[in-house]
Amino acid sequence: MSLSALPPHIQALLARIRAGERNIRFSDQQYGAFDADAARGLNQANYADLTMPPRVSDILLHRSSPTVSWQQIRQLWLGQLKDAVAGPALESWYQKVGRELMLASGQAVDLVRLIHRVFAEQNTDIVLSGLSGRDSSVLRRNQAASLAFLLEESASQETRIQRWRRHWRSIQVGNIVRKTLRQRAAGKASRQQDMTDSLIELLPELGIGRAVDSVVMALTAVNGPPGAAAACLLYECQQQSDWFEKVCEELQQITVHQICADPLRQAPLSRRFIKEALRLWNVPMLVRQVRTDLQWQGEQIQKDSVLMFSPFFVHRNPEYWPQPDEFNPERWLADSPYASQCPHTYVPFGWAPKSCVGAMLGSTQLLLLLHLFATRFQWKLLEPDRLDITMTALPQPVAFDVELMVRTSASAQLTRPDILSQGPQCPFSETKLEEGEQS
């Protein structure tokens, strides 16, 4: 995608930033922090106090709520997600995604829609699992409706009835979460290894309302951003054929078992490829409400006004990244002249203290997806001249219609069950690459 194909308002803002404007006051109630230091500093100041709002029941009864910090929930979830990045859980995820791709093979598919659906469905189980068939069906329908809205397939033509149905499905999801929390807490439903379950012990202080809001937020987070990141990664696989060929050569020498056992040390070239794709394609704009009066370099930012941040603009800023619009995985090698020399300029998962709790899991899943397409599946783009990326709430490839195929002979056999557990070692020098790789 050329920068000229960006939406006009994104083009205009990017031009202003590249001309030297870093932080822009759009109005008394709107402030854009597009400088890396400003974005980091204002995020930290805005979320210095992460105390959650009072419980609704306590507000109605005019009483105080037990103090619970959002950081307590983050720590519980981070602990739970350690299980999700353990070898057995990753191998299970890999096999489930592989089965979904196998079912779609041999036919023409919209690769963006397919990847979004598969990532959302598989990652939903990490947040909330063990549901009845009926409740699972409600969640799937809500995901499908939310995805269609996100991809703007029906947003502009959405009728009042369709909007009402979408909101009604959201209410249904909240009710399912509430029922599940109560049943598990009362011992009427079996406990599960999911993010929802990690809140059970905190329920007396947290309250059912705040717990439901937290789980629904997590369900929303897995239905969109992970799929968009995966779709953009595959877009770069299509566009950067020479680099992708090298990725395939590397991954065809490594088994999924090896990756799942130690994802941070396997496939260094492939991980650099992923980092570069995430740098180029990220959220164009994050909008946050100002929680308390802030000040930054003489600017007064009032409580309840709007703060805007942009990982996309930080990643495309030539002051930080030499040749920022070029796809170059070698910039992630130590001492690369194309690397950023400024701290806090790579933020694909947002800024602390509200950065994505699933960053490690998300990066590992992208590596597993690359492995699937390097060893088991391939595609043929049906209309190469139409492939592009559009920037809406998230970057989304468009016209990514492909014929999905199973790889044949030697490359496909690398994933036979007998080879998964004892495949060849990577011929690349891991030690040298890891020592020379930029984190």
Secondary structure, DSSP 8 states (H G I E B T S, - for coil): --GGGS-HHHHHHHHHHHTT--EEEEETTEEEE-SHHHHHHHHHHHTS--B----HHHHHTT------BHHHHHHHHHHHHHHHTSHHHHHHHHHHHHHHHHHHTTEEEEHHHHHHHHHHHHHHHHHS----HHHHHHHHHHHHHHHHHHTTSSTTT--HHHHHHHHHHHHHHHHHHHHHHHHHHTTSS---SSTTGGGGGGHHHH-HHHHHHHHHHHHHHTSSHHHHHHHHHHHHHHH-HHHHHHHHHHHTTS-HHHHHH-TTTS-HHHHHHHHHHHHHS--S-EEEE--S-EEETTEEE-TTSEEEE-HHHHHT-TTTSSSTTS--GGGGBTT-TTS--STT---TT--TTS--TTHHHHHHHHHHHHHHHHHTEEEEES-GGG-EEEESSSEEEES-EEEEEE--HHHHHTTSHHHHTT----SS-HHHHHHTB--
